[in-house]
Protein backbone atom coordinates (compact mmCIF):
# COMPACT_ATOMS: atom_id res chain seq x y z
CA UNK A 1 0.00 0.00 0.00
CA UNK A 2 1.29 3.49 -0.80
CA UNK A 3 2.00 5.77 2.14
CA UNK A 4 -0.55 8.39 3.08
CA UNK A 5 0.41 12.07 2.90
CA UNK A 6 0.78 12.15 6.67
CA UNK A 7 3.05 9.09 6.61
CA UNK A 8 5.12 10.69 3.85
CA UNK A 9 5.40 13.86 5.93
CA UNK A 10 6.60 11.89 8.98
CA UNK A 11 9.12 9.95 6.88
CA UNK A 12 10.55 13.02 5.15
CA UNK A 13 10.76 14.93 8.42
CA UNK A 14 12.69 12.08 10.06
CA UNK A 15 15.05 11.53 7.11
CA UNK A 16 15.82 15.22 6.56
CA UNK A 17 15.97 16.04 10.28
CA UNK A 18 13.97 19.21 9.60
CA UNK A 19 12.14 20.99 12.42
CA UNK A 20 9.42 22.73 10.43
CA UNK A 21 7.50 23.82 13.51
CA UNK A 22 9.97 26.62 14.34
CA UNK A 23 9.34 28.49 11.06
CA UNK A 24 6.63 31.13 10.84
CA UNK A 25 4.65 32.13 7.76
CA UNK A 26 6.99 34.95 6.75
CA UNK A 27 10.04 32.70 6.96
CA UNK A 28 8.30 30.10 4.81
CA UNK A 29 7.49 32.73 2.19
CA UNK A 30 11.13 33.85 2.11
CA UNK A 31 12.27 30.25 1.60
CA UNK A 32 9.66 29.74 -1.12
CA UNK A 33 11.08 32.79 -2.90
CA UNK A 34 14.57 31.25 -2.69
CA UNK A 35 13.25 28.19 -4.49
CA UNK A 36 11.80 30.39 -7.24
CA UNK A 37 15.12 32.22 -7.59
CA UNK A 38 16.99 28.92 -7.74
CA UNK A 39 14.72 27.71 -10.55
CA UNK A 40 15.69 30.75 -12.64
CA UNK A 41 19.36 30.11 -11.85
CA UNK A 42 19.14 26.41 -12.80
CA UNK A 43 17.27 27.24 -15.99
CA UNK A 44 20.18 29.43 -17.08
CA UNK A 45 23.10 27.31 -15.91
CA UNK A 46 21.95 23.82 -16.91
CA UNK A 47 22.18 24.39 -20.70
CA UNK A 48 25.68 25.77 -20.20
CA UNK A 49 26.74 22.71 -18.20
CA UNK A 50 25.30 20.39 -20.83
CA UNK A 51 27.24 22.27 -23.51
CA UNK A 52 30.45 21.93 -21.46
CA UNK A 53 29.75 18.21 -20.99
CA UNK A 54 29.31 17.71 -24.74
CA UNK A 55 32.54 19.61 -25.44
CA UNK A 56 34.45 17.68 -22.79
CA UNK A 57 33.21 14.42 -24.27
CA UNK A 58 34.81 15.34 -27.60
CA UNK A 59 38.03 16.53 -25.95
CA UNK A 60 38.19 13.35 -23.87
CA UNK A 61 37.82 11.07 -26.88
CA UNK A 62 40.33 13.06 -28.94
CA UNK A 63 42.88 12.94 -26.13
CA UNK A 64 42.26 9.23 -25.64
CA UNK A 65 42.90 8.59 -29.33
CA UNK A 66 46.15 10.57 -29.21
CA UNK A 67 47.30 8.57 -26.16
CA UNK A 68 46.57 5.29 -27.92
CA UNK A 69 48.35 6.60 -31.01
CA UNK A 70 51.44 7.48 -28.95
CA UNK A 71 51.57 3.97 -27.50
CA UNK A 72 51.07 2.46 -30.96
CA UNK A 73 53.81 4.70 -32.33
CA UNK A 74 56.34 3.38 -29.81
CA UNK A 75 55.55 -0.19 -30.88
CA UNK A 76 55.45 0.77 -34.56
CA UNK A 77 58.94 2.28 -34.77
CA UNK A 78 60.44 -0.76 -33.04
CA UNK A 79 58.65 -3.08 -35.41
CA UNK A 80 59.71 -0.94 -38.36
CA UNK A 81 63.38 -1.27 -37.43
CA UNK A 82 63.02 -5.02 -36.99
CA UNK A 83 61.45 -5.50 -40.40
CA UNK A 84 63.33 -2.95 -42.51
CA UNK A 85 66.37 -1.24 -41.06
CA UNK A 86 67.92 -4.47 -39.83
CA UNK A 87 68.03 -5.63 -43.42
CA UNK A 88 69.81 -2.48 -44.61
CA UNK A 89 72.32 -2.56 -41.74
CA UNK A 90 73.23 -6.14 -42.57
CA UNK A 91 71.75 -7.35 -39.27
CA UNK A 92 73.97 -5.04 -37.24
CA UNK A 93 71.63 -3.93 -34.44
CA UNK A 94 74.14 -1.40 -33.19
CA UNK A 95 73.39 0.76 -36.19
CA UNK A 96 69.71 0.93 -35.18
CA UNK A 97 68.18 3.62 -33.00
CA UNK A 98 65.26 2.34 -30.95
CA UNK A 99 66.33 -1.30 -30.96
CA UNK A 100 69.99 -0.53 -30.42
CA UNK A 101 71.21 -2.50 -27.39
CA UNK A 102 73.15 0.58 -26.32
CA UNK A 103 69.94 2.66 -26.29
CA UNK A 104 68.12 0.81 -23.52
CA UNK A 105 67.38 4.11 -21.80
CA UNK A 106 65.58 5.41 -24.89
CA UNK A 107 63.47 2.26 -25.15
CA UNK A 108 62.56 2.38 -21.47
CA UNK A 109 61.74 6.07 -21.61
CA UNK A 110 59.32 5.52 -24.53
CA UNK A 111 57.61 2.67 -22.71
CA UNK A 112 57.39 4.54 -19.42
CA UNK A 113 56.24 7.75 -21.12
CA UNK A 114 53.40 5.99 -22.96
CA UNK A 115 52.37 4.20 -19.77
CA UNK A 116 52.39 7.39 -17.74
CA UNK A 117 50.06 9.30 -20.05
CA UNK A 118 46.87 10.49 -18.36
CA UNK A 119 43.73 11.93 -19.84
CA UNK A 120 43.10 15.24 -17.98
CA UNK A 121 39.56 15.49 -19.31
CA UNK A 122 38.30 12.39 -17.46
CA UNK A 123 38.12 14.12 -14.07
CA UNK A 124 36.51 17.20 -15.60
CA UNK A 125 33.95 15.07 -17.42
CA UNK A 126 32.95 13.21 -14.25
CA UNK A 127 32.82 16.51 -12.34
CA UNK A 128 30.40 18.03 -14.85
CA UNK A 129 28.27 14.87 -14.77
CA UNK A 130 28.08 15.20 -10.98
CA UNK A 131 26.98 18.82 -11.29
CA UNK A 132 24.21 17.83 -13.70
CA UNK A 133 23.09 14.97 -11.44
CA UNK A 134 22.85 17.45 -8.57
CA UNK A 135 20.72 19.80 -10.66
CA UNK A 136 18.46 16.94 -11.73
CA UNK A 137 18.05 15.75 -8.15
CA UNK A 138 17.07 19.22 -6.92
CA UNK A 139 14.76 19.68 -9.90
CA UNK A 140 13.00 16.40 -9.07
CA UNK A 141 12.63 17.46 -5.44
CA UNK A 142 11.20 20.82 -6.47
CA UNK A 143 8.72 19.03 -8.75
CA UNK A 144 7.55 16.89 -5.84
CA UNK A 145 7.01 20.09 -3.84
CA UNK A 146 5.09 21.66 -6.74
CA UNK A 147 2.95 18.53 -7.07
CA UNK A 148 2.24 18.66 -3.32
CA UNK A 149 1.18 22.32 -3.51
CA UNK A 150 -1.03 21.52 -6.51
CA UNK A 151 -2.59 18.62 -4.59
CA UNK A 152 -3.39 21.02 -1.76
CA UNK A 153 -5.10 23.40 -4.17
CA UNK A 154 -7.16 20.54 -5.65
CA UNK A 155 -8.23 19.39 -2.18
CA UNK A 156 -9.25 22.91 -1.23
CA UNK A 157 -11.29 23.20 -4.44
CA UNK A 158 -12.91 19.85 -3.69
CA UNK A 159 -13.79 20.96 -0.17
CA UNK A 160 -15.25 24.24 -1.43
CA UNK A 161 -17.38 22.41 -4.00
CA UNK A 162 -18.65 19.91 -1.42
CA UNK A 163 -19.45 22.73 1.00
CA UNK A 164 -21.50 24.50 -1.65
CA UNK A 165 -23.37 21.29 -2.39
CA UNK A 166 -24.02 20.76 1.31
CA UNK A 167 -25.36 24.29 1.69
CA UNK A 168 -27.60 23.83 -1.36
CA UNK A 169 -28.97 20.52 -0.10
CA UNK A 170 -29.51 21.92 3.39
CA UNK A 171 -31.49 24.89 2.05
CA UNK A 172 -33.39 22.85 -0.53
CA UNK A 173 -31.73 24.61 -3.45
CA UNK A 174 -31.26 22.53 -6.57
CA UNK A 175 -28.12 22.94 -8.67
CA UNK A 176 -26.46 20.93 -11.42
CA UNK A 177 -24.22 19.14 -8.92
CA UNK A 178 -27.02 18.48 -6.41
CA UNK A 179 -29.67 17.40 -8.92
CA UNK A 180 -29.55 13.78 -7.74
CA UNK A 181 -28.84 14.54 -4.06
CA UNK A 182 -31.22 15.04 -1.15
CA UNK A 183 -31.05 16.04 2.51
CA UNK A 184 -30.23 12.42 3.36
CA UNK A 185 -26.86 12.89 1.65
CA UNK A 186 -25.91 15.76 3.96
CA UNK A 187 -24.23 13.47 6.48
CA UNK A 188 -22.03 11.85 3.86
CA UNK A 189 -21.05 15.26 2.48
CA UNK A 190 -20.23 16.52 5.97
CA UNK A 191 -18.00 13.46 6.52
CA UNK A 192 -16.35 14.05 3.14
CA UNK A 193 -15.59 17.65 4.11
CA UNK A 194 -14.08 16.49 7.40
CA UNK A 195 -11.89 13.92 5.63
CA UNK A 196 -10.83 16.50 3.05
CA UNK A 197 -9.90 18.92 5.85
CA UNK A 198 -7.52 16.31 7.28
CA UNK A 199 -6.07 15.64 3.82
CA UNK A 200 -5.56 19.38 3.24
CA UNK A 201 -3.77 19.77 6.57
CA UNK A 202 -1.43 16.85 5.80
CA UNK A 203 -0.73 18.16 2.30
CA UNK A 204 -0.04 21.67 3.61
CA UNK A 205 2.33 20.28 6.25
CA UNK A 206 4.22 18.25 3.63
CA UNK A 207 4.40 21.25 1.29
CA UNK A 208 5.74 23.49 4.06
CA UNK A 209 8.26 20.82 5.09
CA UNK A 210 9.58 20.50 1.53
CA UNK A 211 9.73 24.29 1.20
CA UNK A 212 11.79 24.57 4.40
CA UNK A 213 14.09 21.67 3.56
CA UNK A 214 14.78 22.86 0.02
CA UNK A 215 14.96 26.57 0.78
CA UNK A 216 16.94 26.38 4.01
CA UNK A 217 19.15 23.31 3.54
CA UNK A 218 19.46 22.03 -0.02
CA UNK A 219 19.64 25.16 -2.16
CA UNK A 220 22.05 27.17 0.05
N, C-alpha and C positions, 0 to 999 in steps of 0.2 A: 504494500500500500504506500502511495506517496505521502510525504509528510504534509501536515497541515501548515498553514502560514505561521501559526503560533509556534509550532515545533521547529520550523525553519528559522524563525527569529531566535529562539533559544539556542539552536545549534550555532548559528552565525555569531551570536553574542559570545558564546563560550569559546569558539575557535579564534575569533579576532580579539578577544579580551578587551572589548569596548564597553565602557560604562556610558551608555547613552542617556542615562537619567540625569546626569549633571549638566546637560546642555539645555539652554533655554531656546525659545523660538527664534530670537534674533541671531544667536550663534548658529543655529541650524540653517538659517537663510544665508548667512555669510559663507558657510561651507558649501551650500548648494551653488552659490555663485562661483566658488572656486572650481567646482566640477564643470560648470558651463565654460569658464575661462580655459580650463584644461582641454576641453573638447575642441575649442578653436585652435589651441596650440598643437594638439595632435593632428588635426586636420591639415595643418600647414607643414608639420615636420615629417609626417609619415611618408608622403610621396618623395621627399628628399632622401630619406633613409633607403627607400626601395630603389631609387636611382643609384645611390652609392653602392648598394648591395649588388645590383646588376653590373655596375662598372668593375667592382672588386672581383666578381666572378670571372669576368674576361681577363683581368690582370692576373688572377690566380692561375688560370689555365695556361695563359701565355708564358708565365714564369715557370710553371711546371714543365711545359714542353721544352723550354730552353735548358732546364736542369737535366732533363732526360737526354737532350741533344749533347750536352757537355759530357755526360757519362759515356754516351755512345761514341763520341769523338775520341775519347781516350782509348777505347777499345779498338776503334777503327784505325787509328794511326799505327798502333802496334801490329794489327793484322796486316795492314798495308806493307809495312816493312818486312814482315815474315814472307809475304807472297811475292813481293816485287823487288825491293831493294836488296834483299839477300842474294838474289840471282845476279844482280849487276855488280855486287861487291865480291863475287866469287866466294860466297858463303862465309865471308869474313865479318862476323858480327861486330867487331870492334870499329868498323866503319859506319855502323848504324848510329842512330840518335836515340830513339826511345827504347830500343831493345839492346842497346849497347851495355854489356856487363859492367862497364865502368860508370854508367849513368843510372845506377840504382836509385840514387836520391831523386832524380827527375821522375822516374817511374813511380816511386812511392808518393812523391808530391802530387802527381796527377791523380793517383788513386785516392789519396786522402782528401784532396781538394774537391773531387767529385762527390765523395761520401759526406763531406761536411756542408754541402750546399743546403740551404734552408729557404723555404718559400715564405717571405715576410708577409704575404697577403693572407695566409691561412688564419692567423690570429685576428687580423682586422675583419675578415669575412665572418668568423664566428662571433666576434664582438657585435657586428652590425645585426646578425641574426638574433642575438640576445636582446638587443634594443627593440627590434621589431616584435619579438615574442612578448616583451614587457608591455609594449603599446597594445598588442592584441588582447593580452590578459586584462588590462585596465579597461579597454573598450568593452570587452564582454561583461565585466563587472558593472560598468555604467549602464549597459543595456538591461541587465537584470534589475538594476535600480529603476530605470525608466519603465520597465514592464510592471514593476511593483506599484509605482505611482499611477500608472494607467489602470491597473487593477483596482486601486483605491477609488479612482474616479468612476469606474464602471459600477462598483458596489454602491457608491453614493447615489448615482443616477438610478440604480435599481431600487434603492431604499426610497428615494423621492417618488418614484413612479408607484411603488406599492402603497406609500402613505396617501397619495392622491386617490388611488383606488379605494382604500379603506375609508377615507373621508366621504367619497362619493356613495359607497355602499351604505355607510352609516346614516347619511342624510337622505337616502333614497334617490339620489341623482344617478341617472343612467348615462354612461359614456361608452365610447367604442371599446375600451378595455374592460369595462364592467358589465357589458351587455349580457353575459352568461353567468354573472355572479349575483349572489343575494346576501342578505344580512347574516346568513348562516356561515358564510365564508369569512366573516370578519375575524374570527378567532385564528384561523389559519394565516390570514394576512398579518395579524398582529405578531404571531410567532415568527413569521418570515422576516418581519422588520427587526425583531429582537435578534434573530440569528445573523441578519445582515449587519446589524450594529456591531456585533462581536467580530465579524469578519473584517469590517472596516477598521476597527481598532487594531486588530492584529496586522493588517496590511499597512496601516499608518506607522505602527511601531517598527515594522521591518523596513519600510521606506526611510524612516528617520535614522535607523541604525546604519543602513547602507550609506546614507548621506554623510553621516558622521565618520564612519570608517574610511570612506573614500576621500572625503574632503580634509580630514584631520590627520590621517595616517598614510594612506597610499600615495596620493598625489604629491604632497610635500616631499 
